[in-house]
Amino acid sequence: MLDEPTTALDTEARHAVWDAIRAHARGGGTILLTTHNLEEADALAGRVILLERGAVVADGATAAIKAAAGLTCVRFRMAGNALVRDARRVGDYVELFVPDGGEAVAELVRSGVRLDDLEVRALSLEEAIAVRGAR
């Protein structure tokens, strides 16, 4: 059982702990990991049980939880204060969580939006949980 095993570790030490956890699991070991760090849970866990205010709000394989959100992240750099419908600003970047990343990119291109540093990717576990909670 590991409770917040990488709290206060630097990046190199955190990855060394992650490697040790993965090696233990590959060798047939079972690990119960408690963490507030959803990036860590996403990187290490085969199954996640997410508790919120003492109630289970998600239980399953990380891939299944992310897939259940049914969305893709489209992210690109956008200078100035231009607006894109249903987007959120993250510094100089704009993020859209959409069902079809390809269609969203095509619509942005048709609208004349510059897509500097474009990234189209699956949601992280943290994003999937946040989107699910917002619905």
Biotite code that builds the C-alpha atoms (Angstrom):
import biotite.structure as struc

atoms = struc.array([
    struc.Atom([0.000, 0.000, 0.000], chain_id="A", res_id=1, res_name="MET", atom_name="CA", element="C"),
    struc.Atom([1.390, 3.387, -1.049], chain_id="A", res_id=2, res_name="LEU", atom_name="CA", element="C"),
    struc.Atom([-0.076, 6.635, 0.240], chain_id="A", res_id=3, res_name="ASP", atom_name="CA", element="C"),
    struc.Atom([0.945, 9.688, -1.811], chain_id="A", res_id=4, res_name="GLU", atom_name="CA", element="C"),
    struc.Atom([4.304, 8.048, -2.657], chain_id="A", res_id=5, res_name="PRO", atom_name="CA", element="C"),
    struc.Atom([5.738, 10.899, -4.719], chain_id="A", res_id=6, res_name="THR", atom_name="CA", element="C"),
    struc.Atom([4.660, 13.923, -2.705], chain_id="A", res_id=7, res_name="THR", atom_name="CA", element="C"),
    struc.Atom([7.501, 16.472, -2.506], chain_id="A", res_id=8, res_name="ALA", atom_name="CA", element="C"),
    struc.Atom([9.771, 14.498, -4.856], chain_id="A", res_id=9, res_name="LEU", atom_name="CA", element="C"),
    struc.Atom([11.544, 16.161, -7.771], chain_id="A", res_id=10, res_name="ASP", atom_name="CA", element="C"),
    struc.Atom([10.786, 14.975, -11.301], chain_id="A", res_id=11, res_name="THR", atom_name="CA", element="C"),
    struc.Atom([13.683, 12.516, -11.509], chain_id="A", res_id=12, res_name="GLU", atom_name="CA", element="C"),
    struc.Atom([12.863, 10.883, -8.168], chain_id="A", res_id=13, res_name="ALA", atom_name="CA", element="C"),
    struc.Atom([9.142, 10.779, -9.017], chain_id="A", res_id=14, res_name="ARG", atom_name="CA", element="C"),
    struc.Atom([9.846, 8.905, -12.258], chain_id="A", res_id=15, res_name="HIS", atom_name="CA", element="C"),
    struc.Atom([12.179, 6.499, -10.434], chain_id="A", res_id=16, res_name="ALA", atom_name="CA", element="C"),
    struc.Atom([9.365, 5.672, -7.992], chain_id="A", res_id=17, res_name="VAL", atom_name="CA", element="C"),
    struc.Atom([6.942, 5.261, -10.916], chain_id="A", res_id=18, res_name="TRP", atom_name="CA", element="C"),
    struc.Atom([9.391, 2.867, -12.599], chain_id="A", res_id=19, res_name="ASP", atom_name="CA", element="C"),
    struc.Atom([9.655, 0.797, -9.400], chain_id="A", res_id=20, res_name="ALA", atom_name="CA", element="C"),
    struc.Atom([5.857, 0.646, -9.072], chain_id="A", res_id=21, res_name="ILE", atom_name="CA", element="C"),
    struc.Atom([5.492, -0.458, -12.709], chain_id="A", res_id=22, res_name="ARG", atom_name="CA", element="C"),
    struc.Atom([8.205, -3.111, -12.273], chain_id="A", res_id=23, res_name="ALA", atom_name="CA", element="C"),
    struc.Atom([6.430, -4.482, -9.201], chain_id="A", res_id=24, res_name="HIS", atom_name="CA", element="C"),
    struc.Atom([3.133, -4.680, -11.111], chain_id="A", res_id=25, res_name="ALA", atom_name="CA", element="C"),
    struc.Atom([4.800, -6.319, -14.138], chain_id="A", res_id=26, res_name="ARG", atom_name="CA", element="C"),
    struc.Atom([6.203, -8.930, -11.770], chain_id="A", res_id=27, res_name="GLY", atom_name="CA", element="C"),
    struc.Atom([2.663, -9.838, -10.713], chain_id="A", res_id=28, res_name="GLY", atom_name="CA", element="C"),
    struc.Atom([2.450, -7.621, -7.643], chain_id="A", res_id=29, res_name="GLY", atom_name="CA", element="C"),
    struc.Atom([-0.603, -5.704, -6.573], chain_id="A", res_id=30, res_name="THR", atom_name="CA", element="C"),
    struc.Atom([-0.417, -2.130, -5.367], chain_id="A", res_id=31, res_name="ILE", atom_name="CA", element="C"),
    struc.Atom([-3.032, -0.049, -3.609], chain_id="A", res_id=32, res_name="LEU", atom_name="CA", element="C"),
    struc.Atom([-2.108, 3.538, -4.370], chain_id="A", res_id=33, res_name="LEU", atom_name="CA", element="C"),
    struc.Atom([-3.803, 6.548, -2.819], chain_id="A", res_id=34, res_name="THR", atom_name="CA", element="C"),
    struc.Atom([-3.086, 9.887, -4.455], chain_id="A", res_id=35, res_name="THR", atom_name="CA", element="C"),
    struc.Atom([-4.594, 13.270, -5.156], chain_id="A", res_id=36, res_name="HIS", atom_name="CA", element="C"),
    struc.Atom([-2.417, 13.481, -8.275], chain_id="A", res_id=37, res_name="ASN", atom_name="CA", element="C"),
    struc.Atom([-4.568, 12.280, -11.177], chain_id="A", res_id=38, res_name="LEU", atom_name="CA", element="C"),
    struc.Atom([-1.570, 12.420, -13.544], chain_id="A", res_id=39, res_name="GLU", atom_name="CA", element="C"),
    struc.Atom([0.070, 9.848, -11.275], chain_id="A", res_id=40, res_name="GLU", atom_name="CA", element="C"),
    struc.Atom([-3.051, 7.689, -11.191], chain_id="A", res_id=41, res_name="ALA", atom_name="CA", element="C"),
    struc.Atom([-3.312, 7.931, -14.989], chain_id="A", res_id=42, res_name="ASP", atom_name="CA", element="C"),
    struc.Atom([0.322, 6.893, -15.408], chain_id="A", res_id=43, res_name="ALA", atom_name="CA", element="C"),
    struc.Atom([0.277, 3.986, -12.953], chain_id="A", res_id=44, res_name="LEU", atom_name="CA", element="C"),
    struc.Atom([-3.164, 2.593, -12.327], chain_id="A", res_id=45, res_name="ALA", atom_name="CA", element="C"),
    struc.Atom([-4.964, -0.143, -14.182], chain_id="A", res_id=46, res_name="GLY", atom_name="CA", element="C"),
    struc.Atom([-8.113, 0.645, -12.225], chain_id="A", res_id=47, res_name="ARG", atom_name="CA", element="C"),
    struc.Atom([-9.135, 3.879, -10.546], chain_id="A", res_id=48, res_name="VAL", atom_name="CA", element="C"),
    struc.Atom([-11.724, 4.427, -7.864], chain_id="A", res_id=49, res_name="ILE", atom_name="CA", element="C"),
    struc.Atom([-12.329, 8.152, -7.481], chain_id="A", res_id=50, res_name="LEU", atom_name="CA", element="C"),
    struc.Atom([-13.896, 9.377, -4.270], chain_id="A", res_id=51, res_name="LEU", atom_name="CA", element="C"),
    struc.Atom([-15.507, 12.769, -3.891], chain_id="A", res_id=52, res_name="GLU", atom_name="CA", element="C"),
    struc.Atom([-16.927, 13.796, -0.521], chain_id="A", res_id=53, res_name="ARG", atom_name="CA", element="C"),
    struc.Atom([-16.866, 10.155, 0.556], chain_id="A", res_id=54, res_name="GLY", atom_name="CA", element="C"),
    struc.Atom([-18.833, 8.851, -2.445], chain_id="A", res_id=55, res_name="ALA", atom_name="CA", element="C"),
    struc.Atom([-17.529, 6.848, -5.392], chain_id="A", res_id=56, res_name="VAL", atom_name="CA", element="C"),
    struc.Atom([-17.894, 9.008, -8.515], chain_id="A", res_id=57, res_name="VAL", atom_name="CA", element="C"),
    struc.Atom([-15.830, 6.887, -10.912], chain_id="A", res_id=58, res_name="ALA", atom_name="CA", element="C"),
    struc.Atom([-14.685, 3.266, -10.845], chain_id="A", res_id=59, res_name="ASP", atom_name="CA", element="C"),
    struc.Atom([-12.987, 1.497, -13.708], chain_id="A", res_id=60, res_name="GLY", atom_name="CA", element="C"),
    struc.Atom([-10.006, 1.231, -15.984], chain_id="A", res_id=61, res_name="ALA", atom_name="CA", element="C"),
    struc.Atom([-8.398, 4.594, -16.686], chain_id="A", res_id=62, res_name="THR", atom_name="CA", element="C"),
    struc.Atom([-8.922, 4.100, -20.427], chain_id="A", res_id=63, res_name="ALA", atom_name="CA", element="C"),
    struc.Atom([-12.622, 3.386, -19.878], chain_id="A", res_id=64, res_name="ALA", atom_name="CA", element="C"),
    struc.Atom([-13.105, 6.465, -17.693], chain_id="A", res_id=65, res_name="ILE", atom_name="CA", element="C"),
    struc.Atom([-11.424, 8.647, -20.308], chain_id="A", res_id=66, res_name="LYS", atom_name="CA", element="C"),
    struc.Atom([-13.384, 7.044, -23.164], chain_id="A", res_id=67, res_name="ALA", atom_name="CA", element="C"),
    struc.Atom([-16.667, 7.548, -21.299], chain_id="A", res_id=68, res_name="ALA", atom_name="CA", element="C"),
    struc.Atom([-16.155, 11.304, -21.535], chain_id="A", res_id=69, res_name="ALA", atom_name="CA", element="C"),
    struc.Atom([-16.490, 10.869, -25.321], chain_id="A", res_id=70, res_name="GLY", atom_name="CA", element="C"),
    struc.Atom([-14.327, 13.887, -26.044], chain_id="A", res_id=71, res_name="LEU", atom_name="CA", element="C"),
    struc.Atom([-11.017, 14.890, -27.594], chain_id="A", res_id=72, res_name="THR", atom_name="CA", element="C"),
    struc.Atom([-8.848, 17.874, -26.669], chain_id="A", res_id=73, res_name="CYS", atom_name="CA", element="C"),
    struc.Atom([-7.979, 20.323, -29.437], chain_id="A", res_id=74, res_name="VAL", atom_name="CA", element="C"),
    struc.Atom([-5.357, 22.804, -28.252], chain_id="A", res_id=75, res_name="ARG", atom_name="CA", element="C"),
    struc.Atom([-3.553, 25.563, -30.110], chain_id="A", res_id=76, res_name="PHE", atom_name="CA", element="C"),
    struc.Atom([-1.742, 28.825, -29.477], chain_id="A", res_id=77, res_name="ARG", atom_name="CA", element="C"),
    struc.Atom([-3.773, 31.926, -30.126], chain_id="A", res_id=78, res_name="MET", atom_name="CA", element="C"),
    struc.Atom([-2.378, 35.417, -29.630], chain_id="A", res_id=79, res_name="ALA", atom_name="CA", element="C"),
    struc.Atom([-4.557, 38.279, -28.503], chain_id="A", res_id=80, res_name="GLY", atom_name="CA", element="C"),
    struc.Atom([-8.042, 38.068, -27.093], chain_id="A", res_id=81, res_name="ASN", atom_name="CA", element="C"),
    struc.Atom([-9.823, 36.495, -30.052], chain_id="A", res_id=82, res_name="ALA", atom_name="CA", element="C"),
    struc.Atom([-12.665, 34.207, -29.050], chain_id="A", res_id=83, res_name="LEU", atom_name="CA", element="C"),
    struc.Atom([-13.480, 30.704, -30.177], chain_id="A", res_id=84, res_name="VAL", atom_name="CA", element="C"),
    struc.Atom([-16.921, 29.375, -29.255], chain_id="A", res_id=85, res_name="ARG", atom_name="CA", element="C"),
    struc.Atom([-16.947, 26.913, -26.315], chain_id="A", res_id=86, res_name="ASP", atom_name="CA", element="C"),
    struc.Atom([-13.177, 27.271, -25.823], chain_id="A", res_id=87, res_name="ALA", atom_name="CA", element="C"),
    struc.Atom([-11.306, 27.953, -22.640], chain_id="A", res_id=88, res_name="ARG", atom_name="CA", element="C"),
    struc.Atom([-8.170, 30.060, -22.416], chain_id="A", res_id=89, res_name="ARG", atom_name="CA", element="C"),
    struc.Atom([-5.051, 28.609, -20.812], chain_id="A", res_id=90, res_name="VAL", atom_name="CA", element="C"),
    struc.Atom([-2.417, 31.341, -21.073], chain_id="A", res_id=91, res_name="GLY", atom_name="CA", element="C"),
    struc.Atom([-1.642, 31.872, -24.768], chain_id="A", res_id=92, res_name="ASP", atom_name="CA", element="C"),
    struc.Atom([-3.463, 28.649, -25.668], chain_id="A", res_id=93, res_name="TYR", atom_name="CA", element="C"),
    struc.Atom([-7.060, 27.796, -26.422], chain_id="A", res_id=94, res_name="VAL", atom_name="CA", element="C"),
    struc.Atom([-8.513, 24.393, -25.521], chain_id="A", res_id=95, res_name="GLU", atom_name="CA", element="C"),
    struc.Atom([-11.656, 22.804, -26.859], chain_id="A", res_id=96, res_name="LEU", atom_name="CA", element="C"),
    struc.Atom([-13.121, 19.534, -25.602], chain_id="A", res_id=97, res_name="PHE", atom_name="CA", element="C"),
    struc.Atom([-15.073, 18.163, -28.538], chain_id="A", res_id=98, res_name="VAL", atom_name="CA", element="C"),
    struc.Atom([-16.560, 14.844, -29.698], chain_id="A", res_id=99, res_name="PRO", atom_name="CA", element="C"),
    struc.Atom([-14.680, 14.923, -33.021], chain_id="A", res_id=100, res_name="ASP", atom_name="CA", element="C"),
    struc.Atom([-11.262, 16.583, -33.052], chain_id="A", res_id=101, res_name="GLY", atom_name="CA", element="C"),
    struc.Atom([-10.908, 16.322, -36.822], chain_id="A", res_id=102, res_name="GLY", atom_name="CA", element="C"),
    struc.Atom([-14.228, 18.025, -37.452], chain_id="A", res_id=103, res_name="GLU", atom_name="CA", element="C"),
    struc.Atom([-13.406, 20.756, -34.922], chain_id="A", res_id=104, res_name="ALA", atom_name="CA", element="C"),
    struc.Atom([-10.068, 21.447, -36.646], chain_id="A", res_id=105, res_name="VAL", atom_name="CA", element="C"),
    struc.Atom([-11.781, 21.529, -40.062], chain_id="A", res_id=106, res_name="ALA", atom_name="CA", element="C"),
    struc.Atom([-14.366, 24.028, -38.757], chain_id="A", res_id=107, res_name="GLU", atom_name="CA", element="C"),
    struc.Atom([-11.637, 26.235, -37.279], chain_id="A", res_id=108, res_name="LEU", atom_name="CA", element="C"),
    struc.Atom([-9.748, 26.196, -40.602], chain_id="A", res_id=109, res_name="VAL", atom_name="CA", element="C"),
    struc.Atom([-12.945, 27.072, -42.514], chain_id="A", res_id=110, res_name="ARG", atom_name="CA", element="C"),
    struc.Atom([-13.434, 29.972, -40.075], chain_id="A", res_id=111, res_name="SER", atom_name="CA", element="C"),
    struc.Atom([-9.931, 31.270, -40.779], chain_id="A", res_id=112, res_name="GLY", atom_name="CA", element="C"),
    struc.Atom([-8.533, 30.601, -37.296], chain_id="A", res_id=113, res_name="VAL", atom_name="CA", element="C"),
    struc.Atom([-4.733, 30.226, -37.157], chain_id="A", res_id=114, res_name="ARG", atom_name="CA", element="C"),
    struc.Atom([-3.805, 26.945, -35.496], chain_id="A", res_id=115, res_name="LEU", atom_name="CA", element="C"),
    struc.Atom([-0.262, 27.561, -34.271], chain_id="A", res_id=116, res_name="ASP", atom_name="CA", element="C"),
    struc.Atom([1.212, 24.678, -32.222], chain_id="A", res_id=117, res_name="ASP", atom_name="CA", element="C"),
    struc.Atom([-1.896, 22.571, -32.881], chain_id="A", res_id=118, res_name="LEU", atom_name="CA", element="C"),
    struc.Atom([-2.357, 19.495, -30.708], chain_id="A", res_id=119, res_name="GLU", atom_name="CA", element="C"),
    struc.Atom([-5.223, 17.003, -30.985], chain_id="A", res_id=120, res_name="VAL", atom_name="CA", element="C"),
    struc.Atom([-5.187, 14.321, -28.294], chain_id="A", res_id=121, res_name="ARG", atom_name="CA", element="C"),
    struc.Atom([-7.240, 12.121, -26.026], chain_id="A", res_id=122, res_name="ALA", atom_name="CA", element="C"),
    struc.Atom([-8.290, 13.600, -22.695], chain_id="A", res_id=123, res_name="LEU", atom_name="CA", element="C"),
    struc.Atom([-6.135, 13.052, -19.642], chain_id="A", res_id=124, res_name="SER", atom_name="CA", element="C"),
    struc.Atom([-7.766, 11.347, -16.669], chain_id="A", res_id=125, res_name="LEU", atom_name="CA", element="C"),
    struc.Atom([-7.958, 14.690, -14.877], chain_id="A", res_id=126, res_name="GLU", atom_name="CA", element="C"),
    struc.Atom([-9.697, 16.334, -17.867], chain_id="A", res_id=127, res_name="GLU", atom_name="CA", element="C"),
    struc.Atom([-12.123, 13.423, -18.245], chain_id="A", res_id=128, res_name="ALA", atom_name="CA", element="C"),
    struc.Atom([-13.096, 13.633, -14.573], chain_id="A", res_id=129, res_name="ILE", atom_name="CA", element="C"),
    struc.Atom([-13.467, 17.438, -14.747], chain_id="A", res_id=130, res_name="ALA", atom_name="CA", element="C"),
    struc.Atom([-15.619, 17.275, -17.894], chain_id="A", res_id=131, res_name="VAL", atom_name="CA", element="C"),
    struc.Atom([-17.748, 14.535, -16.361], chain_id="A", res_id=132, res_name="ARG", atom_name="CA", element="C"),
    struc.Atom([-18.272, 16.608, -13.231], chain_id="A", res_id=133, res_name="GLY", atom_name="CA", element="C"),
    struc.Atom([-19.277, 19.658, -15.280], chain_id="A", res_id=134, res_name="ALA", atom_name="CA", element="C"),
    struc.Atom([-22.072, 17.787, -17.067], chain_id="A", res_id=135, res_name="ARG", atom_name="CA", element="C"),
])
